[in-house]
Amino acid sequence: MNIYQDYIQEIEERKNQGLHPKPIDGAELLSEIIAQIKDLDNEYREDSIKYFIYNTIPGTTSAAGEKAKFLKEIILGESVVKEITPAFAFELLSHMKGGPSIEVLLDLALGDDAAIAQQAADVLKTQVYLYEADTDRLKEAFKNDNAIAREILESYAQAEFFTKLPEVVEEIKVVTFIAGEGDISTDLLSPGNQAHSRSDRELHGQCMITPQAQQEIKALQVLHPDKSVMLIAEKGTMGVGSSRMSGVNNVALWSGKQASPYIPFVNIAPIVGGTNGISPIFLTTVDVTGGIGLDLKNWVKKLDAEGNVVRNESGDPVLEETYSVATGTVLTINTKTKKLYNGDKELIDISKAFTPQKMEFIKAGGSYAIVFGKKLQTLAAKILDVEAPLVFAPSKEISIEGQGLTAVEKIFNKNAVGIAPGKVLHAGSDVRVEVNIVGSQDTTGLMTAQELESMAATVISPIVDGAYQSGCHTASVWDKKAQANIPKLMKFMNEFGLITARDPKGVYHAMTDVIHKVLNDITIDEWAIIIGGDSHTRMSKGVAFGADSGTVALALATGEASMPIPESVK
């Protein structure tokens, strides 16, 4: 039985679970699929074309490498596939986000065929996931007076990859779904006991809230095909607990929109709300996906005639509803007025959800594209020796004359990037910082690996002092799921450049040192910023932050993170 037959068997097994074919990430399977596409008489050719186009994971997966290579053959006329024209091949490359696809596009853009070079350049101008090896090629070609390289760099310096995107729509129609009353934990959205399936997005999506809730969401989508479903924590806060990127992924899977027609089960732009708003750490993961998080304030404390809070027999404040968000209520989000409406009636100001930075995340389909885009614009301007125009919204900066600094503020100021020389920032400022130590937890590590692949990252940023992939959460539950997932994770992270808790060569001794201890052990600098310590990491040195798998991936790939300087007392 060959690898494609194994895949067909897996497809049948997944069908019995109500699942689609698993997205392809391996080169061996995709090579077999490409061979079947080339064989015009192959009985599996039609399905193979479908899997090649619609079911291959992009970025730096080995499958993406094979896909990019074959698309290059089609563009150059070395292979002819009537279902995939050279123009369509360029479109597919434009959706592959980086890594092998960028390498192929650069080969074509810097090649001898002028027409192909121009088409490749036009696609490259839309891409942001470029790394040093990619920009070095453009820099070298520019130095050698290559006109196409200059054209691409000038486009990057103008940030056309962002400015030419469609603007955020003025009105967004939503239909409400009460996900629960009180605080909604991320464990309800992505249960910890289902951590093993997080990297299989469609499978993991089946564990969000309850099957009944999933059916209700689908029913609302049938009734309101032109509206987005907004998940709400009624009388509570949405997304309390751990950051859990998989929770946002699940919400997006059920209620967001597909990031690309050619990338399976990667959805963006979920809309969530809470009577008391969104947990800050969860809101960061909403931003990662270009989503919207609303502080609804639809219940308030009841006051008596004297203005005192009315309390019930238990001593708790009595709440009264200011407006209804009952399941099935149709509301309008206006991104221009930054208000929430029911019909023509204004309900509440929601301007905090639409700051200039958040509008950029929504426009770009997520915060990663903005982070990479800013770096790319700065680099291109430097190569061209021009000043980059101000395209992106400036970060919020709070600088209080004559006020001293807390220890945390001192650490942030020392590690800050892109701040005017001599400027001192205080708590509440949004700042980009260089990260010293990064921790990746083992139940979220496979998602971090996926994020790294989707960012086209292949090696840890050289400015990171050290990074650790833990094995502690799965060490005590070494079941078949852990045995299947953890070796794969350790191999990936070891090759990426992390210290790994378990032997990547496949010798799995019990690992008792937990991530919290190891992060303390490998941090030697009092001025360090540590990303990826989870909610109960306590550091004796530096300052540590829990982070979702996406933020961990961003820190590993770029050596940077963006966050507000927190309030502190020391």
C-alpha positions in Angstrom: 0.0 0.0 0.0 1.5 3.4 -1.0 1.2 6.6 1.0 -1.8 7.9 -1.1 -3.7 4.7 -0.3 -3.0 5.3 3.4 -4.4 8.8 2.9 -7.6 7.5 1.3 -8.0 5.1 4.2 -7.6 8.0 6.7 -10.1 10.0 4.7 -12.7 7.2 5.1 -12.0 7.0 8.9 -12.4 10.8 9.2 -15.6 10.7 7.2 -17.1 8.4 9.9 -16.3 11.1 12.4 -18.0 13.8 10.2 -14.6 15.2 9.3 -13.1 16.3 6.0 -9.7 15.0 4.6 -6.9 16.1 6.9 -4.9 18.9 5.4 -1.6 17.7 3.9 1.7 18.8 5.4 4.1 16.1 4.2 6.3 16.2 1.1 6.0 12.4 0.4 2.2 12.4 0.1 2.1 15.6 -2.0 4.8 14.3 -4.3 2.6 11.2 -4.9 -0.3 13.5 -5.6 1.7 15.6 -8.0 2.8 12.4 -9.9 -0.9 11.5 -10.2 -1.8 14.9 -11.6 0.9 14.6 -14.2 -0.5 11.1 -15.2 -3.5 12.1 -17.3 -4.9 8.5 -17.1 -4.6 8.1 -13.4 -7.8 7.1 -11.7 -7.1 9.5 -8.7 -6.1 12.5 -10.9 -9.3 14.5 -10.2 -9.1 14.1 -6.5 -5.4 14.7 -6.5 -5.9 18.1 -8.2 -8.5 19.0 -5.6 -6.2 18.1 -2.7 -3.2 19.9 -4.3 -5.2 23.1 -4.7 -7.4 23.2 -1.6 -6.0 20.9 1.0 -2.2 21.6 1.3 -0.9 23.5 4.3 1.1 26.6 3.2 4.2 28.3 4.8 7.3 26.2 5.4 5.7 22.7 5.6 7.5 20.2 3.4 4.3 19.8 1.4 4.4 23.6 0.7 7.9 23.1 -0.7 6.7 20.5 -3.2 3.6 22.6 -4.1 5.7 25.7 -4.8 8.2 23.8 -6.9 5.4 22.3 -9.1 3.7 25.7 -9.5 7.0 27.0 -10.7 7.2 24.3 -13.3 3.7 25.2 -14.5 4.6 28.9 -14.8 7.8 28.2 -16.7 5.9 25.8 -19.0 7.9 22.8 -17.9 4.6 21.1 -16.8 1.2 21.6 -18.4 -1.9 21.1 -16.3 -5.0 22.3 -18.0 -6.8 22.9 -14.6 -3.9 25.1 -13.3 -3.0 27.9 -15.8 0.2 29.9 -15.1 -2.0 32.8 -14.0 -3.8 30.5 -11.5 -0.4 29.1 -10.4 0.6 32.7 -9.5 -2.6 33.1 -7.5 -1.9 29.9 -5.6 1.6 31.1 -4.8 0.1 34.4 -3.5 -1.8 32.5 -0.9 1.1 30.4 0.4 2.3 33.1 2.9 6.0 32.6 2.6 9.0 30.2 2.7 9.2 28.1 -0.4 6.6 30.3 -2.2 8.7 33.4 -1.7 11.8 31.6 -2.9 10.0 30.6 -6.1 8.6 34.0 -6.6 12.0 35.6 -6.2 13.5 33.0 -8.7 10.9 34.1 -11.2 11.1 37.9 -10.5 14.8 37.9 -10.8 14.8 35.6 -13.8 15.4 36.3 -17.5 11.8 36.2 -18.7 10.6 39.8 -18.5 6.8 39.0 -18.6 7.1 36.3 -15.9 9.3 38.5 -13.8 6.7 41.3 -13.8 3.9 38.9 -12.8 6.1 37.5 -10.0 7.0 41.0 -8.8 3.3 42.0 -8.7 2.6 39.0 -6.4 5.7 39.7 -4.3 4.5 43.2 -3.6 1.5 41.7 -1.7 3.6 39.5 0.5 5.0 40.3 4.0 6.4 37.1 5.3 10.0 37.7 4.1 13.1 36.8 6.1 16.7 37.8 5.9 17.6 35.3 3.2 14.7 36.7 1.0 15.5 40.4 1.5 19.2 39.7 1.0 18.4 38.4 -2.5 16.5 41.6 -3.3 19.2 43.8 -1.8 21.9 42.0 -3.9 19.8 42.3 -7.1 19.1 46.0 -6.3 22.9 46.7 -5.9 23.3 45.1 -9.4 20.8 47.6 -10.9 18.0 45.1 -11.3 14.9 47.2 -12.1 12.4 44.6 -10.8 14.2 44.4 -7.4 14.1 48.2 -7.2 10.4 48.1 -8.1 9.6 45.5 -5.4 11.7 47.4 -2.7 10.0 50.7 -3.6 6.6 49.0 -3.2 7.7 47.7 0.3 9.0 51.0 1.4 5.6 52.6 0.5 3.9 49.6 2.4 1.7 48.9 -0.6 1.1 45.4 0.8 -1.0 47.2 3.3 -2.2 50.4 1.6 -3.7 48.5 -1.4 -5.8 46.2 0.8 -9.6 46.9 0.8 -10.6 49.3 3.6 -12.6 47.9 6.6 -16.3 48.0 5.8 -18.3 50.7 7.5 -21.1 48.5 8.7 -20.8 44.9 10.0 -24.1 43.2 10.6 -24.1 40.6 13.4 -26.5 38.2 15.0 -26.0 37.3 18.6 -25.4 34.0 20.3 -25.2 33.7 24.1 -22.4 31.3 24.6 -23.1 31.2 28.4 -24.1 33.3 31.4 -21.3 34.7 33.5 -17.6 34.5 32.7 -16.7 32.3 29.7 -13.5 30.4 30.2 -11.2 29.6 27.3 -11.5 26.0 28.6 -15.1 26.1 27.4 -14.0 27.2 24.0 -11.0 24.8 23.8 -11.0 22.2 26.6 -7.7 21.3 28.1 -8.5 17.6 28.1 -8.7 17.8 24.3 -5.3 19.5 23.9 -3.9 16.6 21.9 -6.2 17.5 18.9 -5.5 21.3 18.9 -3.2 21.1 15.8 -6.0 19.3 13.9 -8.2 22.4 13.6 -11.3 20.7 12.3 -11.2 17.9 14.8 -10.5 20.2 17.7 -13.4 22.5 16.6 -15.8 19.8 17.5 -15.1 20.3 21.2 -16.1 24.0 21.4 -18.8 24.6 24.0 -21.2 21.7 23.2 -22.5 20.0 20.0 -25.9 21.7 20.7 -24.3 25.1 20.7 -22.5 24.3 17.5 -25.8 23.4 15.9 -27.4 26.6 17.1 -24.6 28.6 15.6 -25.1 26.8 12.3 -28.8 27.4 12.4 -28.2 31.2 12.9 -25.9 31.2 9.9 -28.6 29.6 7.8 -31.2 32.2 9.0 -28.7 35.1 8.6 -26.4 34.3 5.7 -25.3 37.9 5.3 -24.4 38.4 9.0 -21.6 37.3 11.3 -22.4 35.4 14.5 -21.2 37.2 17.6 -20.4 34.9 20.6 -21.3 36.6 23.9 -20.6 36.1 27.6 -23.8 37.4 29.1 -23.3 39.1 32.4 -19.6 38.1 32.3 -16.2 38.5 30.7 -15.3 36.6 27.5 -12.1 34.5 27.4 -11.0 34.3 31.1 -8.3 31.9 32.1 -5.4 31.1 29.8 -4.8 32.9 26.5 -5.4 29.7 24.5 -5.1 30.5 20.8 -7.0 27.3 20.1 -10.0 28.9 21.7 -10.0 31.8 19.3 -9.3 29.3 16.4 -12.4 27.4 17.4 -14.6 30.5 17.6 -13.2 31.6 14.2 -13.8 28.1 12.8 -17.5 28.2 13.7 -18.3 31.9 13.3 -15.4 33.6 11.4 -14.5 33.7 7.7 -12.0 31.6 5.8 -8.6 33.3 5.5 -8.1 31.9 2.0 -10.1 29.6 -0.3 -6.9 27.5 -0.7 -6.1 27.0 3.0 -8.3 24.6 4.9 -9.8 25.3 8.3 -7.8 28.5 9.0 -10.5 31.1 9.7 -10.1 34.7 10.8 -12.2 37.7 11.9 -14.3 36.2 14.8 -16.5 38.7 16.6 -16.9 38.2 20.4 -18.5 40.2 23.1 -19.0 40.3 26.9 -21.1 42.3 29.3 -17.9 43.0 31.1 -15.8 43.0 28.0 -13.0 40.6 26.8 -10.2 39.3 29.0 -7.0 41.2 28.0 -4.9 38.2 27.2 -7.7 36.6 25.1 -8.2 39.9 23.3 -4.6 39.7 22.1 -5.4 36.4 20.4 -8.6 38.0 18.9 -6.3 40.7 17.5 -4.0 38.0 16.0 -6.9 36.8 13.9 -8.1 40.3 12.9 -11.2 39.8 15.0 -13.3 42.2 17.0 -13.9 42.1 20.8 -16.7 44.3 22.2 -17.3 45.5 25.8 -21.1 45.4 25.7 -22.0 46.9 29.1 -25.6 45.6 28.5 -26.2 45.0 32.2 -25.5 47.7 34.9 -25.8 47.8 38.7 -29.2 49.1 39.8 -29.1 52.3 41.8 -31.7 53.5 44.3 -33.1 57.1 44.4 -30.0 58.2 46.4 -27.6 56.7 43.9 -26.6 53.7 46.1 -26.2 50.3 44.6 -29.2 48.1 45.3 -28.3 44.6 46.7 -30.1 41.4 46.9 -30.6 39.1 50.0 -27.1 37.7 49.4 -25.5 41.1 49.4 -24.7 41.0 45.7 -25.5 44.0 43.4 -28.8 43.8 41.6 -28.3 44.1 37.8 -30.6 45.7 35.3 -30.5 45.2 31.6 -29.9 48.3 29.5 -30.4 46.5 26.2 -30.9 42.9 25.1 -28.4 40.8 23.3 -30.5 37.6 23.5 -29.6 34.9 21.0 -30.8 35.9 17.5 -30.7 39.6 18.1 -29.5 41.5 15.0 -27.1 44.3 15.7 -25.0 46.7 13.6 -21.4 47.5 14.3 -20.4 50.8 12.7 -16.6 51.1 12.4 -16.8 54.7 11.3 -18.9 56.1 14.2 -17.5 53.4 16.4 -21.0 52.7 17.9 -23.2 49.6 18.2 -26.8 49.9 17.0 -30.0 47.9 17.0 -31.7 49.2 13.9 -31.4 53.0 14.1 -31.1 53.0 17.9 -27.6 53.7 19.2 -26.8 51.3 22.1 -23.2 52.0 23.1 -19.9 53.5 22.2 -17.4 50.8 21.1 -14.4 53.0 20.2 -12.0 50.9 22.3 -12.5 48.0 19.8 -11.6 50.3 16.9 -8.4 52.1 17.8 -6.1 52.9 14.9 -4.0 49.9 15.7 -7.0 47.5 15.9 -8.4 48.9 12.6 -5.0 48.0 11.0 -5.3 44.4 12.4 -8.8 44.1 11.0 -7.8 45.4 7.6 -4.7 43.2 7.3 -6.5 40.0 8.6 -4.5 39.9 11.8 -1.7 41.5 13.8 1.1 39.3 12.4 0.8 40.8 9.0 1.2 44.3 10.6 4.3 43.2 12.7 6.0 41.7 9.6 4.9 44.5 7.4 6.4 47.2 9.6 9.7 45.4 9.7 9.6 44.9 5.9 8.9 48.6 5.2 11.7 49.7 7.5 14.2 47.3 5.9 13.2 48.3 2.3 13.6 52.0 3.1 17.0 51.3 4.6 18.2 49.4 1.5 16.9 52.2 -0.8 18.3 54.8 1.6 15.0 56.7 1.7 12.7 57.7 4.6 9.8 55.4 5.0 6.5 57.3 4.8 4.2 57.2 7.9 1.7 54.6 6.9 0.9 52.8 10.1 -0.7 54.3 13.2 1.8 55.4 15.8 1.8 53.4 19.0 0.2 54.9 22.1 3.0 56.6 24.1 2.6 57.8 27.7 5.5 59.9 29.0 4.9 61.7 32.3 7.3 64.6 32.9 9.3 64.3 36.2 7.8 60.8 37.1 10.3 58.1 38.0 10.2 54.5 36.7 9.1 51.2 38.2 11.4 48.2 37.7 9.1 46.9 35.0 9.0 50.3 33.2 12.8 50.4 33.3 13.0 46.9 31.7 10.6 47.8 29.0 12.4 51.1 28.2 15.7 49.2 27.9 14.2 46.6 25.5 12.0 49.0 23.5 12.3 49.1 19.7 11.4 52.1 17.5 11.2 54.7 20.2 12.8 58.1 19.7 16.2 58.4 21.4 16.0 59.8 24.9 12.2 59.2 25.2 11.0 57.6 28.4 7.7 55.6 28.4 5.4 54.9 31.4 2.7 52.3 32.1 -0.1 52.1 29.5 2.2 52.8 26.6 2.0 50.3 23.7 5.5 49.2 22.9 7.5 46.8 20.7 10.2 45.1 22.7 13.0 42.7 22.0 12.5 39.4 23.8 15.3 37.6 25.7 13.8 34.2 26.7 10.9 32.3 25.1 9.1 29.3 26.5 6.8 27.0 24.5 4.5 24.7 26.5 4.0 21.2 25.3 0.2 21.1 25.0 0.3 24.2 22.8 3.6 23.6 21.1 2.2 21.9 18.0 0.0 25.0 17.4 3.1 27.1 17.9 4.9 25.0 15.3 2.0 25.4 12.9 2.1 29.2 13.5 5.8 29.2 12.7 5.2 27.3 9.5 2.5 29.7 8.5 4.9 32.6 9.1 7.4 30.8 7.0 9.9 30.8 9.8 12.6 28.1 9.8 15.0 29.1 12.5 14.9 31.0 15.8 15.6 34.7 15.7 19.3 35.5 16.3 18.4 38.2 18.9 16.7 35.7 21.3 19.1 34.6 24.1 17.4 31.3 24.7 14.2 29.3 24.1 12.8 26.2 25.7 10.2 23.6 24.6 8.7 22.0 27.6 7.6 18.4 28.0 6.2 18.7 31.5 2.4 18.8 30.9 2.5 15.5 28.9 5.2 13.8 31.0 2.6 12.5 33.6 0.1 11.4 30.9 2.3 9.6 28.4 -0.7 8.1 26.5 -0.9 7.2 22.8 -1.8 10.7 21.9 1.2 12.2 23.6 3.4 9.5 22.2 2.2 10.4 18.7 2.5 14.2 19.1 5.4 14.9 21.4 8.3 13.3 19.4 7.1 15.2 16.3 7.0 18.5 18.4 10.4 18.0 19.9 12.0 17.2 16.6 10.5 20.4 15.0 11.5 22.6 17.9 15.0 21.2 18.2 15.6 21.8 14.5 14.2 25.3 14.9 16.8 26.0 17.6 15.1 25.5 20.9 16.4 23.6 24.0 14.0 20.7 24.2 12.8 18.9 27.3 12.7 15.5 25.7 15.3 13.9 23.5 14.5 14.8 19.9 16.2 11.6 18.8 13.4 9.6 20.3 14.7 8.5 23.7 12.0 9.6 26.1 13.1 9.6 29.7 10.7 11.1 32.2 11.2 14.8 32.4 10.2 16.3 35.7 11.6 19.8 35.4 8.5 22.0 34.7 8.6 24.9 32.4 8.3 27.5 35.2 11.6 26.2 36.8 13.5 25.9 33.5 12.6 29.4 32.5 14.1 30.6 35.8 17.2 28.4 35.3 18.0 29.8 31.8 17.2 33.4 32.6 20.4 35.1 33.8 19.7 38.7 33.1 17.9 40.9 35.5 16.7 43.0 32.5 15.2 40.1 30.6 11.8 40.0 29.0 10.4 36.4 29.1 7.5 35.4 26.8 5.6 32.2 27.1 5.7 31.7 30.8 2.0 30.7 31.4 -0.4 32.2 33.9 1.4 30.7 37.0 5.0 31.3 36.0 6.8 33.4 38.6 10.3 34.8 37.7 13.1 35.7 40.1 14.7 37.8 37.4 13.3 40.1 34.6 9.6 40.2 33.8 7.6 37.3 32.3 4.3 37.2 30.4 2.0 34.4 29.6 1.3 34.3 25.9 -0.8 32.4 23.4 0.9 30.0 21.0 0.8 32.7 18.2 2.6 35.3 20.3 5.2 32.6 21.3 5.7 31.9 17.6 6.1 35.5 16.8 8.7 36.0 19.6 10.6 32.9 18.3 10.5 34.1 14.7 11.2 37.8 15.2 12.7 38.1 18.6 10.1 40.7 19.3 6.7 41.2 21.0 4.2 44.0 21.2 2.3 44.8 24.4 1.3 47.6 26.7 3.7 48.4 29.6 1.8 47.0 32.6 1.1 48.8 35.9 3.5 47.7 38.6 4.5 48.9 42.1 8.2 47.9 42.6 
